[in-house]
């Protein structure tokens, strides 16, 4: 028996040696093969692909079969995953809309970082960590993952929604705060006005370069490059790395440089074409990033410090989103937006790796606490896809536990300023749920036809604009039962549902048909499957923008009027 085990051990050691001596290029091939295989299994069992990639990293890395021992090359490639993702986010983002929520993101973000840092620090001290380690754990709790959040928002096509823009503003603020903290940890000096001024001047300089190049250089270059797809693709990649280089030279992280590079060319008509070209490259490096996360985890440390691990994870996954949700509820952004912001940022940041590594090099952290922090980061990131699947359930739970003053007094102050109410109760009217692109076109059509309608929208900017234009609006979530009664859903002739969330659209459709069987429901869906869901719930007509446009719904509304119902 012993000789058999010796043979197996020797064979496994030879197997490890064979892979560890591989060329780094073959390491990448090995990562892709194993990650792809586990991704197939994840798809079969309907699990998030991010979890599959992290599991692949655990199997490949030191805690698994040890096939790759030197992870430095993989870590460098993983950083490119963050860069390309943030570059495409910059390309897709409407800068004017991001600027509109800048003050809200900065104000709410600073409050959240301070509160969660203090909470993380004192909880760590209660668990028995020394003050220095508690500072690092407090920072771990305070910051969230730009990579995880932006990938989720991009994959779900939510990048330009209100809650997404606030989240991105908070994440960019946190990235800048990391830049401020690193020199403080290195020199062990207080955060001085001089350091803040230097960072501000450098940041302003980087952004100014982007504005100047956008206005005077990039348009001509891209107009010429657009004649050939290959040259356009290479030009976009070059611009991305130009700003990455400038950012790194100024002491900023790669992610900020890539994001500003994307913003610098986002206003040109080629941005969607460029995003489509970079999509595959972005996803390739994103896989490397998530595999590298799995390679960094130490399951033995998790086992040995299991209680401490659970407590810190509880603070990150439950207390932190609750704090964020309350902050943005108090700022008047409604229960759904507030809960989505909170739950979306319920993980640790990839910059925690940088902070923890810095702490290890400076002697602030021992190897056990260093591994503990890395493991917390990875596990908190892995839980994000599961949390996001249940964010509507979290919203309902959060709504039920809100104190009455949060529901009525604070939010109502903001609502009263922006809503426009009809002078008499509505009957035989039209209700528009959602006023973004498709809903906005339909609203313009109804205004021209002078039809009797009201809009339900949970973006305060849109509600304020429509109210100023004289449109009757309710600032609320579409699946709020009270709101459905207030807008007269049960007395309406027609409901047009353009909200992006299929679950909410189905909820409104079921309620409408249950209490008002004669109402007509026109809706939009993102896929054929979503369209089938809506038809099964009772919708009369569903448009899928990928195949049809808002003009289809407008044509149906015209037909509806011609039948004499409007």
N, C-alpha and C positions, 0 to 999 in steps of 0.2 A: 504493500500500500504506500509506504514511504517513498519507494523508488518511483512509483507512478506519479506521486505529487511532485517529486523533484523534476521529473521529465516535463510535466505540465508547466511548472514554474519556470524552468529553463526555456521552454518553448515560448511562453508568454513574454519573457524578458527579451528573447531574440526578436519577437514580433514588435515589441515596443522600440527596440534599438533600430530596427529596419525603418520604422516610420519616423522616429526622432531624427534620423540622419538624412531625411529627405530634403530636397531642395524646397525653399519656401513656396515656390510656385505649385509644387505638388501638394503642399499642405493646404493650399487654397482649394485644389481639386478634391482632396479628401474631405474638407469641410463641406463643400457643395454636395458631394455624393451622399454623405451621412445626413446632412440637413434635409436634402430632397427626400430621402427614404422616410425619415421621421415625419416630414410634412405630409406625405401620402397617408401615413397612419393617422395623423391628426385630422386630416380631411375625412377619413373613413369614420372616425369617432366624433366628428364635428367639434373639434377643439381649435382654439385660436392658433394660427401659424406661429405667432411670436413664442408661444410656449414650446412648440416643436423645435424651433431654432435654439432656444435656451437649453433644452434637454440635449440636443445634439452637442452643444458646447460642453455640457457636463460629462457626456460620454467620451468626448475626444480629449478633454483637458486632464489636468493632474489628478482630479478626484475620480475620474473614470478609468479608461484604459491607458491614459497617459501617452496617447499617440503623438501629441504635440506638447512639448515641454517649454520651448521658448515662444512665449506669446507676444513678444514685442512687435514683430512684423504684423501680426493679426490685429493688434491694438491700433497700429498706425492706419491700417486699412479701414478699421471700424470707424475711425474719426472721419474718414471720407464719406461714410454712410450718413453721419450727422450733417456734414457739409452739403451734400447733394440734396438731402431732404429739406434743409432750411433754404437752400437756393430756390427750389421749386415752390416752396411756400411763399417766398418773396415775390416770385414771378406771378403767382395766382392772387396775391393779396391786393385788395384795394387800399392804397396807402391813405387816401382821404378818410375812409371809414376807420382805419386803424388809428389815425390821429384823433378822430372824434371821441374815442374811448380811452385816449392816452392818460388823461387826468384820473379817470376812474381806475384804470389798471395800476397806475403808480400809487395812488392813495390807498386803495384797497390792498394792493400787493405789499406795500411797506408795513401796513398794520398786520397783515397775515404773517409775514416773515418774522416780525418782532414777537408776536404772540406765540407762534409755534416754536421759535428758537428758545424762548424763555421756558415754555412748557417742556420741550425736549431736554433742556439743560437740567431742570429740577427733577424730572422723572429719572434721568440718568444718575444723578447724585443719589436719589432714593434707592436705585438699584445697586449702589455700591461702587460705581465708577468714580475715579478721581475727577477733580475740577477740569483739568485739561482735556481728558477724554470726553467729558460731558459737553464741553464746548463743541467738539467735533460732531458728537451725536446730535446736539441741538441744531447745528448747521445741516446735518443730514435730514432731520425732520422738516426743517424750514423750506428747503428748496425742492422743486419738482422737475420732472424730466421733459426737456424740450423735445428730445427725439421721440419718446413714446407718445406724447400728446399730439405732436404735429403729424406723426404717421397715422394715428387713429383718425384725426380730423380730415386728413387728405384722403384716406381710404374711404371714408363715409361721405365725402364731398360736402363737408361742413365748414370749410376753411373761412368762408365769408359770413357765417352766421354771427349774431351778436355775442353769444357766449364764447364762441371760438376766438373772436377778436380780443375780447377781454382777457381770455386765457393766454393768448400769444403775447399781449402786452405785459402781463404778469411775468411770463417766462423770460422775456427779453430783459425786464427789470432785474429778475433774479440772476441772469447771466452777468449783467453789469455789476451786481452786488458781489458776485464771486470774484470778479476782477479786483474789486476794492479790498476784499478780505484777504486774498492771497499775499500781498505784500505785508499786511499787518501780521499774519501768521509767521512769515519769514523773518521779519525784523523784530517782532514782538513789541512794536510801538503802537501807540494809539492811532486811530483813524483821524488824520489831521485834515484841516481845511486845504492844505497844500496838495495832499494826495487826491482829494475830491476834485479840486480845481484842475489838476493835471489830467485826470481821467475825463472830465467834462470837455476840456479843450481838445484832447485827442479824439474823443467821440464826435464832437462837433466837426473837427477837421475831416474825419473819415466820411461823415455824412455829406459834408460840403463838396468833397471830391466826387461823390456819387451824383449829386445834383448837377454839378458843372458838366461832368461827362455825359449825363443824361440829356442835358439841354443842347450841348454844342458838338458832341463827338459821336455818341452811340447811334443816333438816328441815321446818320450817313453810312456808318459802318454796317449796320444791320440791313439797311435798304439794299446795299450792294451784296451783302452775304446771303440775303434771302433768295437770290437767283439760283443758288445751289444749296440743297438740303445739307450736304456734308459740310460745306463752309459755314453755314448758319449754326450747325451743331458745334463745330470746333470753336467758332467765335464765342458762343454762349459759355462753353466750358472755360475758355480763356478768360472771359470776364469774371466768371466765378472765382478762378484761381488768382486773378489780379487782386480782387478784394480780399480774398483769404490772406494773400501775402501782405497787403497793406495792413490788415487787421492784426496779424501776428507781429509785424514790425512795430506796431503801436502798442502792443501788449494786450490785445483783445483776443478772445478765443476764436477758433476757426469758425464756429457756428455763426457768430455775429457778422464776420466778414462775408460769409456765404449768403446770409440773409440780406444784407445791404446790397450785395451784388445782384441778387434777384430783384430787389426793389428798384435798382438803377435802370433796369430794362423792362420793368413790368408795364409801363405805360405805352409801349409800342405794340403794334398789331400782331407781332410775331410771338408774343409771350406764350400763347397756348400751343403754338406749333413747337416752340423750343421745349416747353414742358413735356409734350408728347415724345420728343426725341430723347430727352434725358430720363424719362420714366423708368426704362429698363435698367439703366446704369444706376439710378437711385435705389431701385429695389435690390439689385445685386449687392451693393455695398451695405444696404440695410440688413441683409441676411448675415453678412460678416459681423456686423455690429452686435446683433442679438446672439450669435454663436459665441462671440468673445465674452459676452456677459456670463453665459453658462460656464465658460472656462475659468472665470474668476471666482466662482462660488466655492466655499469650503464647508461641506456638509458636516464634517466632524466638529467644527466650531459651533455650528447651529445646534448640534446634538448636545454638546457640553454646556452651552449657554442658552438652553431652550426657553427657560422662563423669561430671561432678559430679552431674548429674541421676540417672544410673543408680545411682551409689553410695549416695546418700541414699535413693533409692527402695528399694534392696536392704535397707538398714537397717530401713526402715519395714515393708516387706512380708514380710521373712523373719526378720531378727534379733529385731525387737520381738515378734512372736508366739511365737518360740521362748523368749524370756525370760519372757513371761507364762505360757506353758504349763508351764515348769519350776517357776515360783513356785507355781502352783496344784496341780501334781503333788506338790510338797513339802508343801503344806498338806493333802494327802490327799483331793483331789477327783476322783481317777481320771483315766485317760488321755483319755477322750472329753470330759469336762467341761473339763479343762485345755486340750486342743487347741482346743475350740470357743471358749473364752474368748480364747485367744491369737489365733486366726485372725479372730475377730469384731472384734477391736480393731486389726486390721492396716491402719490408714489414719491420715491426719492429721485434725485437728479443724477445724471451721468457725471456731472461735475463733482459729485461726492467722491468719485474715484480720484480725481485730481487733488481734492482737499485731503483725502485720506492718505494718498501717496506722499504728499507734501508733509503731512504729520508724521508718517513713518520715517522719512528721510531726516526730519528735524529731531527725531527722538521723542516727539510728543505722544506717539502711539506705539505700543508693543505689537508684535506680530499677531497675537491672538485678537486684540481689539481691532487691528487693521482688517483682518479677515472677517471679523464680526460685522464691521461696517459695510464691507463689500457685499457680504451675503444678504444683509438687510436691503441694500440697494437693489440687488438682482431680484429677490423674492417680491419686493414691493412693485417692481416693474412688471413682473409676470402676472400679478393679480389684476393689473389694470384692465385687460380685455374682458375679464369676467365681471368686474365692477361695472364696466360700461354697458354690458348686456342688460344689467338690472337697474340702470339709472332712472328709468321711469318709476320703478317700484320704490326706489330711494326717495324720489320726489314726493310720491304719495305718502310715504312714511313721514317724511320731513314736514309735509303740509299738516298732517294729523297732530304732530307734537309741537307745532308753532304756538307760542302764546298768542292770545287774541290781539294784544296791542301790536304785535308784529304784522298780523294779518290786516288789521283795520286802520290803525292810526298812521304808522310810518309809511307804508306803501301807498296809502290813499292820498297823502300829501303830494307825492309825485304824480299820481294818476290824475288828480283834480286839475293839475296844471296843464296836462297834455291832452286829455280826452275831450272830445266834442260829442255831446249827447243830443239825440232827437228831442224836439219839444213835446211830442206826443208819442204814445206807445205805438210800436210798429206792428202792422198787419199786412199780409200779402206782399211781403218784401223779399229782398235777396240778402243773404248773409255770405260774406267772403271771409273764409278762414285762411289767414296767411296773405301778406301783402308784399312779397318779394318780387322776383322778376315776372313770373307768370301772373300772380295775383295782381301785381301793379298794372300790367297791361289790361287786365280785365276791368280793374277799377277805372282806368282812363276811358275805356269803352262805355261803361255804365254811366259815368259822369256826362259824356257827350250825349247819351240817350236820355239823360235826366231821369234815371230810374231811382226808385226808392230802395236804398240798400244801406247796410252797416258792415263795418270791418272789424274782425277780431284779430289782434296781432300782439305778440309779446316782445316786440322790439320797440322800446320807447322812442327811439329816433324816428322810426317810420310813423308811429302813431302821432307824434308831434307834428311832423311834416304834413301828414294827411289832414289832421285837425285844422292846421293853418290854412289848408286849401278848402275847408268847409265840408270835409267828409266826416260822416258820423263814425266814430271809432270807439272800441273798447280795448283797453290795454290789459290783456289777460291771456291765459293759456287756453287753448281750444278745448282741452278735455276737462275743464272746470265745470261741474254740473250747474253751479249757481249762475255762471256766465251764460250758459246755454239758455237758461230761462230768461235772463235779463235781455238778451238780444232777440228774444222771441222766436227761438228755433221752432217751437211747436205751433207757431202761427204763420211761419214763412212759406212762400211758394217754392223757393229755390235756395239751395246751399251749394256754394262752390268751395271745395276744399283743396287748397294748394300747399298746405303745410308739408314740410319734407319728411316728417316722421309718419311712417305707415301705420304704426300702432295707434297713434292719436287720430289719424284720419279714419281708421276703422271704428274707433270708439265713437267719434262724432256721428259717423254714418249709421251705426247701430242705434244710437240714442234717437237720432232724428226719425228714422223709420219706425221705431217702436212707438213714439208718442205722436208722430205726425205722418201717418202712412202715405198721405197724398203728396208729400214734399218730393221734389226732384233733387237728386244729388249728382252733381258733376264734380269729378275729382281728378287729381293727377297722381301718378306713381312713378317710381324710378326704374321699375323693372316689370316684366310680364308677371312674375310671381306676385309682386305687390298689387298689380292690377287685378289679378284673380282674387286676392284677399278682399279687395274693396268690392268687387262684384258679389262675392259671397256674403258680404255684410249688407248688401242692398243698394249699392251705388247704381245709378242709371246709366252713367257714361264715365269712362275713365280714359284719360289721355296719358301716354308714356312719352315724355319729351324727346327721348332718344329716337322715337319713330314719328312723332307728331308734335305740333307746336301749339302755343296758346291760341292761335287763330282757330284751331279746331273747337276748343271750348267756346270761344266767342261765336263761332258759327252755330253751335248748338244752342247758345243763349238766344241768338237771333231767331232760330226756329221756334224756341220756347215762347218768345214774345209774339211771333206771328200766329201762334195758336190761340192768342187772346188771353193768356194766363197772366201776363205781366201787367 
